[in-house]
């Protein structure tokens, strides 16, 4: 594009912007930012095709002026954080109160449903979380209490009663019920705030009882 055509195409926009920059009243920072982006594009074009022209100097001057105007207009409100938490959030909560009440009600309904199902159905937790996750949790508890070897003793005794290790499938068929029963025992007898030794005694007692049953 020839320089004359470029000027003719954008002249009115530049003059309007220059007039607005000369005004003393404050201006919308977003509008200034949009004008700044457009002006930067024009300056880049001018620097590329008319690097030594007066047009480039003029656009460079406008860019400098608008840059200063933006950062002069941009003011941070005092106590912005306080205003956000004490005014904006309560306003939004009130505005969308119906949706939030519905979301919370739905959330607590499913929490209650999960808790009741877990309490009345020992397999529910395994169905939702999977055997691998639950077994990993039990393994952590056994490692913490030092009862892993004791449990292995029970498992080996149970395998012997079933005719020994014949296949991986037979092994898991024997082990899984033991882990399920142990999980129930821990859930019923272990309470929040128990020490490691108290948990160890509960698990140890259960394993000893199961071993005596098999002997």
Secondary structure, DSSP 8 states (H G I E B T S, - for coil): --HHHHHHHHHHHHHHHHHHHH--S---HHHHHHHHHHHHHHHHHHHHH-TTSHHHHHHHHHHHHHHHHHHHH----TTHHHHIIIIIHHHHHHHTHHHHHHHHHHHHHHHHHHHHHHHH-TTHHHHHH-HHHHHHHHHHHHHHHT-HHHHHHHHHHHHHHTTS---HHHHHHHHHHHHHHHHHHHHHH--TT--HHHHHHHHHHHHHHHHHHH-
